[in-house]
Amino acid sequence: MSDEELGLITTAIRYGPFPPKPEHLPACHRMAERGWLTRQILAGHLTFDLSPAGITALELGVPMGDATEAMN
């Protein structure tokens, strides 16, 4: 995981759903496609937050695929 991606996860942990700066938007979309973040519209703004699978992966200290399987 890149430093930018780790920073996005840290932001979601600290602040909950957040509207990313324009320069971080591509990384947020990649993280959402990989299952780490969820996208939602809050107060008319696109925001990103940790997904349930992302939370599980962090709690268990396992790769995303293993966390997704653990949730099923």
PDB file with SEQRES, HELIX, SHEET and CRYST1 records, atoms N, CA, C and O in Angstrom:
SEQRES   1 A   72  MET SER ASP GLU GLU LEU GLY LEU ILE THR THR ALA ILE          
SEQRES   2 A   72  ARG TYR GLY PRO PHE PRO PRO LYS PRO GLU HIS LEU PRO          
SEQRES   3 A   72  ALA CYS HIS ARG MET ALA GLU ARG GLY TRP LEU THR ARG          
SEQRES   4 A   72  GLN ILE LEU ALA GLY HIS LEU THR PHE ASP LEU SER PRO          
SEQRES   5 A   72  ALA GLY ILE THR ALA LEU GLU LEU GLY VAL PRO MET GLY          
SEQRES   6 A   72  ASP ALA THR GLU ALA MET ASN                                  
HELIX    1 AA1 ASP A    3  TYR A   15  1                                  13    
HELIX    2 AA2 PRO A   22  HIS A   24  5                                   3    
HELIX    3 AA3 LEU A   25  GLU A   33  1                                   9    
HELIX    4 AA4 PRO A   52  LEU A   60  1                                   9    
HELIX    5 AA5 MET A   64  MET A   71  1                                   8    
SHEET    1 AA1 2 LEU A  37  LEU A  42  0                                        
SHEET    2 AA1 2 HIS A  45  LEU A  50 -1                                        
CRYST1    1.000    1.000    1.000  90.00  90.00  90.00 P 1           1          
ATOM      1  N   MET A   1       0.847  -1.168   0.000  1.00  0.00           N  
ATOM      2  CA  MET A   1       0.000   0.000   0.000  1.00  0.00           C  
ATOM      3  C   MET A   1       0.899   1.239   0.000  1.00  0.00           C  
ATOM      4  O   MET A   1       1.920   1.277   0.687  1.00  0.00           O  
ATOM      5  N   SER A   2       0.514   2.233  -0.764  1.00  0.00           N  
ATOM      6  CA  SER A   2       1.323   3.450  -0.870  1.00  0.00           C  
ATOM      7  C   SER A   2       1.115   4.342   0.358  1.00  0.00           C  
ATOM      8  O   SER A   2       0.171   4.151   1.124  1.00  0.00           O  
ATOM      9  N   ASP A   3       2.000   5.305   0.528  1.00  0.00           N  
ATOM     10  CA  ASP A   3       1.859   6.263   1.626  1.00  0.00           C  
ATOM     11  C   ASP A   3       0.553   7.047   1.490  1.00  0.00           C  
ATOM     12  O   ASP A   3      -0.113   7.341   2.482  1.00  0.00           O  
ATOM     13  N   GLU A   4       0.199   7.379   0.250  1.00  0.00           N  
ATOM     14  CA  GLU A   4      -1.046   8.107   0.026  1.00  0.00           C  
ATOM     15  C   GLU A   4      -2.244   7.269   0.469  1.00  0.00           C  
ATOM     16  O   GLU A   4      -3.150   7.781   1.128  1.00  0.00           O  
ATOM     17  N   GLU A   5      -2.251   5.984   0.110  1.00  0.00           N  
ATOM     18  CA  GLU A   5      -3.356   5.108   0.497  1.00  0.00           C  
ATOM     19  C   GLU A   5      -3.424   4.940   2.012  1.00  0.00           C  
ATOM     20  O   GLU A   5      -4.511   4.946   2.590  1.00  0.00           O  
ATOM     21  N   LEU A   6      -2.280   4.793   2.650  1.00  0.00           N  
ATOM     22  CA  LEU A   6      -2.257   4.698   4.114  1.00  0.00           C  
ATOM     23  C   LEU A   6      -2.783   5.985   4.747  1.00  0.00           C  
ATOM     24  O   LEU A   6      -3.479   5.945   5.761  1.00  0.00           O  
ATOM     25  N   GLY A   7      -2.450   7.110   4.150  1.00  0.00           N  
ATOM     26  CA  GLY A   7      -2.945   8.386   4.639  1.00  0.00           C  
ATOM     27  C   GLY A   7      -4.454   8.503   4.520  1.00  0.00           C  
ATOM     28  O   GLY A   7      -5.103   9.073   5.397  1.00  0.00           O  
ATOM     29  N   LEU A   8      -5.022   7.969   3.444  1.00  0.00           N  
ATOM     30  CA  LEU A   8      -6.471   7.997   3.268  1.00  0.00           C  
ATOM     31  C   LEU A   8      -7.163   7.120   4.304  1.00  0.00           C  
ATOM     32  O   LEU A   8      -8.205   7.494   4.842  1.00  0.00           O  
ATOM     33  N   ILE A   9      -6.592   5.968   4.581  1.00  0.00           N  
ATOM     34  CA  ILE A   9      -7.156   5.090   5.613  1.00  0.00           C  
ATOM     35  C   ILE A   9      -7.069   5.770   6.972  1.00  0.00           C  
ATOM     36  O   ILE A   9      -8.019   5.723   7.753  1.00  0.00           O  
ATOM     37  N   THR A  10      -5.944   6.396   7.257  1.00  0.00           N  
ATOM     38  CA  THR A  10      -5.779   7.110   8.518  1.00  0.00           C  
ATOM     39  C   THR A  10      -6.802   8.236   8.643  1.00  0.00           C  
ATOM     40  O   THR A  10      -7.374   8.440   9.713  1.00  0.00           O  
ATOM     41  N   THR A  11      -7.030   8.962   7.559  1.00  0.00           N  
ATOM     42  CA  THR A  11      -8.024  10.043   7.564  1.00  0.00           C  
ATOM     43  C   THR A  11      -9.409   9.490   7.875  1.00  0.00           C  
ATOM     44  O   THR A  11     -10.145  10.075   8.670  1.00  0.00           O  
ATOM     45  N   ALA A  12      -9.771   8.364   7.254  1.00  0.00           N  
ATOM     46  CA  ALA A  12     -11.087   7.762   7.499  1.00  0.00           C  
ATOM     47  C   ALA A  12     -11.217   7.290   8.946  1.00  0.00           C  
ATOM     48  O   ALA A  12     -12.286   7.413   9.543  1.00  0.00           O  
ATOM     49  N   ILE A  13     -10.135   6.750   9.515  1.00  0.00           N  
ATOM     50  CA  ILE A  13     -10.172   6.304  10.914  1.00  0.00           C  
ATOM     51  C   ILE A  13     -10.371   7.501  11.841  1.00  0.00           C  
ATOM     52  O   ILE A  13     -11.190   7.453  12.759  1.00  0.00           O  
ATOM     53  N   ARG A  14      -9.635   8.552  11.603  1.00  0.00           N  
ATOM     54  CA  ARG A  14      -9.689   9.731  12.490  1.00  0.00           C  
ATOM     55  C   ARG A  14     -10.964  10.539  12.361  1.00  0.00           C  
ATOM     56  O   ARG A  14     -11.510  10.997  13.365  1.00  0.00           O  
ATOM     57  N   TYR A  15     -11.452  10.723  11.126  1.00  0.00           N  
ATOM     58  CA  TYR A  15     -12.530  11.682  10.890  1.00  0.00           C  
ATOM     59  C   TYR A  15     -13.834  11.080  10.392  1.00  0.00           C  
ATOM     60  O   TYR A  15     -14.834  11.790  10.297  1.00  0.00           O  
ATOM     61  N   GLY A  16     -13.852   9.802  10.074  1.00  0.00           N  
ATOM     62  CA  GLY A  16     -15.053   9.210   9.482  1.00  0.00           C  
ATOM     63  C   GLY A  16     -15.175   9.638   8.034  1.00  0.00           C  
ATOM     64  O   GLY A  16     -14.168   9.941   7.393  1.00  0.00           O  
ATOM     65  N   PRO A  17     -16.398   9.668   7.501  1.00  0.00           N  
ATOM     66  CA  PRO A  17     -16.564  10.040   6.089  1.00  0.00           C  
ATOM     67  C   PRO A  17     -15.938  11.410   5.798  1.00  0.00           C  
ATOM     68  O   PRO A  17     -16.176  12.382   6.516  1.00  0.00           O  
ATOM     69  N   PHE A  18     -15.149  11.462   4.750  1.00  0.00           N  
ATOM     70  CA  PHE A  18     -14.438  12.702   4.426  1.00  0.00           C  
ATOM     71  C   PHE A  18     -14.511  12.989   2.937  1.00  0.00           C  
ATOM     72  O   PHE A  18     -14.489  12.066   2.123  1.00  0.00           O  
ATOM     73  N   PRO A  19     -14.600  14.277   2.570  1.00  0.00           N  
ATOM     74  CA  PRO A  19     -14.498  14.661   1.157  1.00  0.00           C  
ATOM     75  C   PRO A  19     -13.015  14.835   0.828  1.00  0.00           C  
ATOM     76  O   PRO A  19     -12.356  15.683   1.429  1.00  0.00           O  
ATOM     77  N   PRO A  20     -12.480  14.062  -0.098  1.00  0.00           N  
ATOM     78  CA  PRO A  20     -11.049  14.158  -0.384  1.00  0.00           C  
ATOM     79  C   PRO A  20     -10.688  15.424  -1.155  1.00  0.00           C  
ATOM     80  O   PRO A  20     -11.514  16.007  -1.858  1.00  0.00           O  
ATOM     81  N   LYS A  21      -9.451  15.823  -1.002  1.00  0.00           N  
ATOM     82  CA  LYS A  21      -8.926  16.906  -1.838  1.00  0.00           C  
ATOM     83  C   LYS A  21      -8.885  16.381  -3.270  1.00  0.00           C  
ATOM     84  O   LYS A  21      -8.730  15.178  -3.478  1.00  0.00           O  
ATOM     85  N   PRO A  22      -9.020  17.256  -4.252  1.00  0.00           N  
ATOM     86  CA  PRO A  22      -9.043  16.814  -5.652  1.00  0.00           C  
ATOM     87  C   PRO A  22      -7.845  15.939  -6.045  1.00  0.00           C  
ATOM     88  O   PRO A  22      -7.996  15.004  -6.831  1.00  0.00           O  
ATOM     89  N   GLU A  23      -6.675  16.232  -5.509  1.00  0.00           N  
ATOM     90  CA  GLU A  23      -5.501  15.438  -5.881  1.00  0.00           C  
ATOM     91  C   GLU A  23      -5.526  14.021  -5.316  1.00  0.00           C  
ATOM     92  O   GLU A  23      -4.773  13.162  -5.776  1.00  0.00           O  
ATOM     93  N   HIS A  24      -6.389  13.762  -4.317  1.00  0.00           N  
ATOM     94  CA  HIS A  24      -6.484  12.423  -3.725  1.00  0.00           C  
ATOM     95  C   HIS A  24      -7.674  11.622  -4.263  1.00  0.00           C  
ATOM     96  O   HIS A  24      -7.834  10.446  -3.936  1.00  0.00           O  
ATOM     97  N   LEU A  25      -8.495  12.256  -5.076  1.00  0.00           N  
ATOM     98  CA  LEU A  25      -9.686  11.603  -5.599  1.00  0.00           C  
ATOM     99  C   LEU A  25      -9.379  10.321  -6.376  1.00  0.00           C  
ATOM    100  O   LEU A  25     -10.063   9.323  -6.149  1.00  0.00           O  
ATOM    101  N   PRO A  26      -8.390  10.285  -7.280  1.00  0.00           N  
ATOM    102  CA  PRO A  26      -8.104   9.027  -7.986  1.00  0.00           C  
ATOM    103  C   PRO A  26      -7.728   7.890  -7.026  1.00  0.00           C  
ATOM    104  O   PRO A  26      -8.166   6.755  -7.218  1.00  0.00           O  
ATOM    105  N   ALA A  27      -6.936   8.177  -6.014  1.00  0.00           N  
ATOM    106  CA  ALA A  27      -6.545   7.142  -5.053  1.00  0.00           C  
ATOM    107  C   ALA A  27      -7.754   6.671  -4.250  1.00  0.00           C  
ATOM    108  O   ALA A  27      -7.865   5.485  -3.943  1.00  0.00           O  
ATOM    109  N   CYS A  28      -8.659   7.585  -3.907  1.00  0.00           N  
ATOM    110  CA  CYS A  28      -9.873   7.207  -3.182  1.00  0.00           C  
ATOM    111  C   CYS A  28     -10.720   6.250  -4.016  1.00  0.00           C  
ATOM    112  O   CYS A  28     -11.240   5.264  -3.496  1.00  0.00           O  
ATOM    113  N   HIS A  29     -10.857   6.539  -5.302  1.00  0.00           N  
ATOM    114  CA  HIS A  29     -11.640   5.659  -6.170  1.00  0.00           C  
ATOM    115  C   HIS A  29     -10.965   4.293  -6.291  1.00  0.00           C  
ATOM    116  O   HIS A  29     -11.647   3.268  -6.282  1.00  0.00           O  
ATOM    117  N   ARG A  30      -9.645   4.264  -6.403  1.00  0.00           N  
ATOM    118  CA  ARG A  30      -8.930   2.975  -6.456  1.00  0.00           C  
ATOM    119  C   ARG A  30      -9.153   2.189  -5.167  1.00  0.00           C  
ATOM    120  O   ARG A  30      -9.388   0.982  -5.211  1.00  0.00           O  
ATOM    121  N   MET A  31      -9.081   2.861  -4.030  1.00  0.00           N  
ATOM    122  CA  MET A  31      -9.279   2.196  -2.739  1.00  0.00           C  
ATOM    123  C   MET A  31     -10.719   1.682  -2.615  1.00  0.00           C  
ATOM    124  O   MET A  31     -10.952   0.628  -2.023  1.00  0.00           O  
ATOM    125  N   ALA A  32     -11.669   2.414  -3.165  1.00  0.00           N  
ATOM    126  CA  ALA A  32     -13.062   1.955  -3.148  1.00  0.00           C  
ATOM    127  C   ALA A  32     -13.224   0.725  -4.040  1.00  0.00           C  
ATOM    128  O   ALA A  32     -13.920  -0.221  -3.668  1.00  0.00           O  
ATOM    129  N   GLU A  33     -12.597   0.729  -5.200  1.00  0.00           N  
ATOM    130  CA  GLU A  33     -12.679  -0.416  -6.105  1.00  0.00           C  
ATOM    131  C   GLU A  33     -12.037  -1.652  -5.503  1.00  0.00           C  
ATOM    132  O   GLU A  33     -12.471  -2.771  -5.778  1.00  0.00           O  
ATOM    133  N   ARG A  34     -11.011  -1.466  -4.685  1.00  0.00           N  
ATOM    134  CA  ARG A  34     -10.326  -2.587  -4.024  1.00  0.00           C  
ATOM    135  C   ARG A  34     -11.027  -3.016  -2.740  1.00  0.00           C  
ATOM    136  O   ARG A  34     -10.629  -3.999  -2.115  1.00  0.00           O  
ATOM    137  N   GLY A  35     -12.071  -2.285  -2.340  1.00  0.00           N  
ATOM    138  CA  GLY A  35     -12.861  -2.688  -1.189  1.00  0.00           C  
ATOM    139  C   GLY A  35     -12.521  -2.020   0.128  1.00  0.00           C  
ATOM    140  O   GLY A  35     -13.172  -2.293   1.136  1.00  0.00           O  
ATOM    141  N   TRP A  36     -11.520  -1.151   0.150  1.00  0.00           N  
ATOM    142  CA  TRP A  36     -11.115  -0.505   1.395  1.00  0.00           C  
ATOM    143  C   TRP A  36     -12.042   0.620   1.809  1.00  0.00           C  
ATOM    144  O   TRP A  36     -12.307   0.798   2.998  1.00  0.00           O  
ATOM    145  N   LEU A  37     -12.539   1.383   0.844  1.00  0.00           N  
ATOM    146  CA  LEU A  37     -13.372   2.545   1.139  1.00  0.00           C  
ATOM    147  C   LEU A  37     -14.742   2.395   0.494  1.00  0.00           C  
ATOM    148  O   LEU A  37     -14.913   1.666  -0.483  1.00  0.00           O  
ATOM    149  N   THR A  38     -15.713   3.100   1.061  1.00  0.00           N  
ATOM    150  CA  THR A  38     -17.032   3.192   0.445  1.00  0.00           C  
ATOM    151  C   THR A  38     -17.239   4.625  -0.007  1.00  0.00           C  
ATOM    152  O   THR A  38     -16.667   5.557   0.559  1.00  0.00           O  
ATOM    153  N   ARG A  39     -18.056   4.791  -1.027  1.00  0.00           N  
ATOM    154  CA  ARG A  39     -18.398   6.123  -1.533  1.00  0.00           C  
ATOM    155  C   ARG A  39     -19.831   6.433  -1.124  1.00  0.00           C  
ATOM    156  O   ARG A  39     -20.700   5.562  -1.152  1.00  0.00           O  
ATOM    157  N   GLN A  40     -20.062   7.674  -0.748  1.00  0.00           N  
ATOM    158  CA  GLN A  40     -21.427   8.105  -0.474  1.00  0.00           C  
ATOM    159  C   GLN A  40     -21.525   9.618  -0.649  1.00  0.00           C  
ATOM    160  O   GLN A  40     -20.526  10.334  -0.586  1.00  0.00           O  
ATOM    161  N   ILE A  41     -22.732  10.078  -0.867  1.00  0.00           N  
ATOM    162  CA  ILE A  41     -22.988  11.510  -0.978  1.00  0.00           C  
ATOM    163  C   ILE A  41     -23.539  11.977   0.365  1.00  0.00           C  
ATOM    164  O   ILE A  41     -24.575  11.487   0.815  1.00  0.00           O  
ATOM    165  N   LEU A  42     -22.856  12.914   1.002  1.00  0.00           N  
ATOM    166  CA  LEU A  42     -23.301  13.506   2.262  1.00  0.00           C  
ATOM    167  C   LEU A  42     -23.338  15.017   2.079  1.00  0.00           C  
ATOM    168  O   LEU A  42     -22.348  15.635   1.686  1.00  0.00           O  
ATOM    169  N   ALA A  43     -24.478  15.589   2.366  1.00  0.00           N  
ATOM    170  CA  ALA A  43     -24.653  17.038   2.247  1.00  0.00           C  
ATOM    171  C   ALA A  43     -24.229  17.544   0.864  1.00  0.00           C  
ATOM    172  O   ALA A  43     -23.675  18.636   0.733  1.00  0.00           O  
ATOM    173  N   GLY A  44     -24.500  16.730  -0.165  1.00  0.00           N  
ATOM    174  CA  GLY A  44     -24.192  17.128  -1.525  1.00  0.00           C  
ATOM    175  C   GLY A  44     -22.741  16.958  -1.946  1.00  0.00           C  
ATOM    176  O   GLY A  44     -22.358  17.394  -3.031  1.00  0.00           O  
ATOM    177  N   HIS A  45     -21.926  16.328  -1.098  1.00  0.00           N  
ATOM    178  CA  HIS A  45     -20.507  16.133  -1.404  1.00  0.00           C  
ATOM    179  C   HIS A  45     -20.184  14.647  -1.459  1.00  0.00           C  
ATOM    180  O   HIS A  45     -20.681  13.862  -0.651  1.00  0.00           O  
ATOM    181  N   LEU A  46     -19.346  14.270  -2.420  1.00  0.00           N  
ATOM    182  CA  LEU A  46     -18.864  12.897  -2.491  1.00  0.00           C  
ATOM    183  C   LEU A  46     -17.889  12.682  -1.337  1.00  0.00           C  
ATOM    184  O   LEU A  46     -16.901  13.404  -1.202  1.00  0.00           O  
ATOM    185  N   THR A  47     -18.177  11.686  -0.512  1.00  0.00           N  
ATOM    186  CA  THR A  47     -17.304  11.386   0.619  1.00  0.00           C  
ATOM    187  C   THR A  47     -16.873   9.924   0.560  1.00  0.00           C  
ATOM    188  O   THR A  47     -17.507   9.099  -0.099  1.00  0.00           O  
ATOM    189  N   PHE A  48     -15.807   9.628   1.248  1.00  0.00           N  
ATOM    190  CA  PHE A  48     -15.285   8.278   1.337  1.00  0.00           C  
ATOM    191  C   PHE A  48     -15.121   7.926   2.808  1.00  0.00           C  
ATOM    192  O   PHE A  48     -14.801   8.778   3.637  1.00  0.00           O  
ATOM    193  N   ASP A  49     -15.348   6.647   3.116  1.00  0.00           N  
ATOM    194  CA  ASP A  49     -15.220   6.154   4.487  1.00  0.00           C  
ATOM    195  C   ASP A  49     -14.697   4.723   4.422  1.00  0.00           C  
ATOM    196  O   ASP A  49     -14.751   4.087   3.370  1.00  0.00           O  
ATOM    197  N   LEU A  50     -14.196   4.223   5.534  1.00  0.00           N  
ATOM    198  CA  LEU A  50     -13.755   2.832   5.580  1.00  0.00           C  
ATOM    199  C   LEU A  50     -14.940   1.908   5.353  1.00  0.00           C  
ATOM    200  O   LEU A  50     -16.019   2.129   5.903  1.00  0.00           O  
ATOM    201  N   SER A  51     -14.745   0.894   4.561  1.00  0.00           N  
ATOM    202  CA  SER A  51     -15.790  -0.094   4.324  1.00  0.00           C  
ATOM    203  C   SER A  51     -15.790  -1.095   5.479  1.00  0.00           C  
ATOM    204  O   SER A  51     -14.810  -1.183   6.219  1.00  0.00           O  
ATOM    205  N   PRO A  52     -16.871  -1.844   5.639  1.00  0.00           N  
ATOM    206  CA  PRO A  52     -16.877  -2.889   6.662  1.00  0.00           C  
ATOM    207  C   PRO A  52     -15.729  -3.897   6.464  1.00  0.00           C  
ATOM    208  O   PRO A  52     -15.114  -4.339   7.435  1.00  0.00           O  
ATOM    209  N   ALA A  53     -15.450  -4.252   5.214  1.00  0.00           N  
ATOM    210  CA  ALA A  53     -14.338  -5.178   4.954  1.00  0.00           C  
ATOM    211  C   ALA A  53     -13.001  -4.535   5.300  1.00  0.00           C  
ATOM    212  O   ALA A  53     -12.098  -5.211   5.794  1.00  0.00           O  
ATOM    213  N   GLY A  54     -12.866  -3.235   5.046  1.00  0.00           N  
ATOM    214  CA  GLY A  54     -11.639  -2.526   5.402  1.00  0.00           C  
ATOM    215  C   GLY A  54     -11.420  -2.501   6.898  1.00  0.00           C  
ATOM    216  O   GLY A  54     -10.300  -2.690   7.373  1.00  0.00           O  
ATOM    217  N   ILE A  55     -12.488  -2.267   7.639  1.00  0.00           N  
ATOM    218  CA  ILE A  55     -12.388  -2.284   9.102  1.00  0.00           C  
ATOM    219  C   ILE A  55     -11.980  -3.669   9.586  1.00  0.00           C  
ATOM    220  O   ILE A  55     -11.112  -3.799  10.449  1.00  0.00           O  
ATOM    221  N   THR A  56     -12.605  -4.700   9.030  1.00  0.00           N  
ATOM    222  CA  THR A  56     -12.274  -6.074   9.421  1.00  0.00           C  
ATOM    223  C   THR A  56     -10.821  -6.403   9.104  1.00  0.00           C  
ATOM    224  O   THR A  56     -10.129  -7.013   9.918  1.00  0.00           O  
ATOM    225  N   ALA A  57     -10.357  -6.000   7.922  1.00  0.00           N  
ATOM    226  CA  ALA A  57      -8.966  -6.263   7.546  1.00  0.00           C  
ATOM    227  C   ALA A  57      -7.998  -5.608   8.519  1.00  0.00           C  
ATOM    228  O   ALA A  57      -6.994  -6.209   8.903  1.00  0.00           O  
ATOM    229  N   LEU A  58      -8.297  -4.380   8.917  1.00  0.00           N  
ATOM    230  CA  LEU A  58      -7.431  -3.686   9.868  1.00  0.00           C  
ATOM    231  C   LEU A  58      -7.475  -4.340  11.242  1.00  0.00           C  
ATOM    232  O   LEU A  58      -6.440  -4.508  11.886  1.00  0.00           O  
ATOM    233  N   GLU A  59      -8.682  -4.711  11.694  1.00  0.00           N  
ATOM    234  CA  GLU A  59      -8.812  -5.330  13.010  1.00  0.00           C  
ATOM    235  C   GLU A  59      -8.110  -6.681  13.086  1.00  0.00           C  
ATOM    236  O   GLU A  59      -7.476  -7.005  14.090  1.00  0.00           O  
ATOM    237  N   LEU A  60      -8.230  -7.468  12.016  1.00  0.00           N  
ATOM    238  CA  LEU A  60      -7.632  -8.800  12.005  1.00  0.00           C  
ATOM    239  C   LEU A  60      -6.180  -8.797  11.544  1.00  0.00           C  
ATOM    240  O   LEU A  60      -5.454  -9.769  11.751  1.00  0.00           O  
ATOM    241  N   GLY A  61      -5.761  -7.704  10.919  1.00  0.00           N  
ATOM    242  CA  GLY A  61      -4.399  -7.637  10.388  1.00  0.00           C  
ATOM    243  C   GLY A  61      -4.173  -8.616   9.252  1.00  0.00           C  
ATOM    244  O   GLY A  61      -3.114  -9.234   9.147  1.00  0.00           O  
ATOM    245  N   VAL A  62      -5.191  -8.750   8.397  1.00  0.00           N  
ATOM    246  CA  VAL A  62      -5.117  -9.690   7.282  1.00  0.00           C  
ATOM    247  C   VAL A  62      -5.337  -8.949   5.965  1.00  0.00           C  
ATOM    248  O   VAL A  62      -5.822  -7.818   5.974  1.00  0.00           O  
ATOM    249  N   PRO A  63      -4.986  -9.569   4.827  1.00  0.00           N  
ATOM    250  CA  PRO A  63      -5.244  -8.946   3.530  1.00  0.00           C  
ATOM    251  C   PRO A  63      -6.751  -8.769   3.296  1.00  0.00           C  
ATOM    252  O   PRO A  63      -7.569  -9.458   3.907  1.00  0.00           O  
ATOM    253  N   MET A  64      -7.095  -7.857   2.422  1.00  0.00           N  
ATOM    254  CA  MET A  64      -8.491  -7.536   2.146  1.00  0.00           C  
ATOM    255  C   MET A  64      -9.281  -8.772   1.744  1.00  0.00           C  
ATOM    256  O   MET A  64     -10.404  -8.943   2.219  1.00  0.00           O  
ATOM    257  N   GLY A  65      -8.751  -9.633   0.898  1.00  0.00           N  
ATOM    258  CA  GLY A  65      -9.473 -10.841   0.465  1.00  0.00           C  
ATOM    259  C   GLY A  65      -9.836 -11.728   1.632  1.00  0.00           C  
ATOM    260  O   GLY A  65     -10.944 -12.262   1.687  1.00  0.00           O  
ATOM    261  N   ASP A  66      -8.913 -11.893   2.571  1.00  0.00           N  
ATOM    262  CA  ASP A  66      -9.188 -12.712   3.747  1.00  0.00           C  
ATOM    263  C   ASP A  66     -10.242 -12.068   4.638  1.00  0.00           C  
ATOM    264  O   ASP A  66     -11.068 -12.766   5.226  1.00  0.00           O  
ATOM    265  N   ALA A  67     -10.221 -10.750   4.741  1.00  0.00           N  
ATOM    266  CA  ALA A  67     -11.212 -10.043   5.550  1.00  0.00           C  
ATOM    267  C   ALA A  67     -12.601 -10.189   4.950  1.00  0.00           C  
ATOM    268  O   ALA A  67     -13.581 -10.362   5.675  1.00  0.00           O  
ATOM    269  N   THR A  68     -12.687 -10.119   3.633  1.00  0.00           N  
ATOM    270  CA  THR A  68     -13.982 -10.265   2.966  1.00  0.00           C  
ATOM    271  C   THR A  68     -14.534 -11.659   3.214  1.00  0.00           C  
ATOM    272  O   THR A  68     -15.725 -11.814   3.481  1.00  0.00           O  
ATOM    273  N   GLU A  69     -13.678 -12.681   3.129  1.00  0.00           N  
ATOM    274  CA  GLU A  69     -14.117 -14.049   3.397  1.00  0.00           C  
ATOM    275  C   GLU A  69     -14.524 -14.213   4.853  1.00  0.00           C  
ATOM    276  O   GLU A  69     -15.489 -14.923   5.140  1.00  0.00           O  
ATOM    277  N   ALA A  70     -13.821 -13.581   5.771  1.00  0.00           N  
ATOM    278  CA  ALA A  70     -14.138 -13.706   7.192  1.00  0.00           C  
ATOM    279  C   ALA A  70     -15.500 -13.112   7.508  1.00  0.00           C  
ATOM    280  O   ALA A  70     -16.160 -13.535   8.457  1.00  0.00           O  
ATOM    281  N   MET A  71     -15.924 -12.135   6.717  1.00  0.00           N  
ATOM    282  CA  MET A  71     -17.212 -11.492   6.962  1.00  0.00           C  
ATOM    283  C   MET A  71     -18.379 -12.346   6.469  1.00  0.00           C  
ATOM    284  O   MET A  71     -19.515 -12.148   6.902  1.00  0.00           O  
ATOM    285  N   ASN A  72     -18.113 -13.281   5.578  1.00  0.00           N  
ATOM    286  CA  ASN A  72     -19.194 -14.116   5.006  1.00  0.00           C  
ATOM    287  C   ASN A  72     -19.496 -15.285   5.867  1.00  0.00           C  
ATOM    288  O   ASN A  72     -20.372 -16.084   5.538  1.00  0.00           O  
TER     289      ASN A  72                                                      
END                                                                             
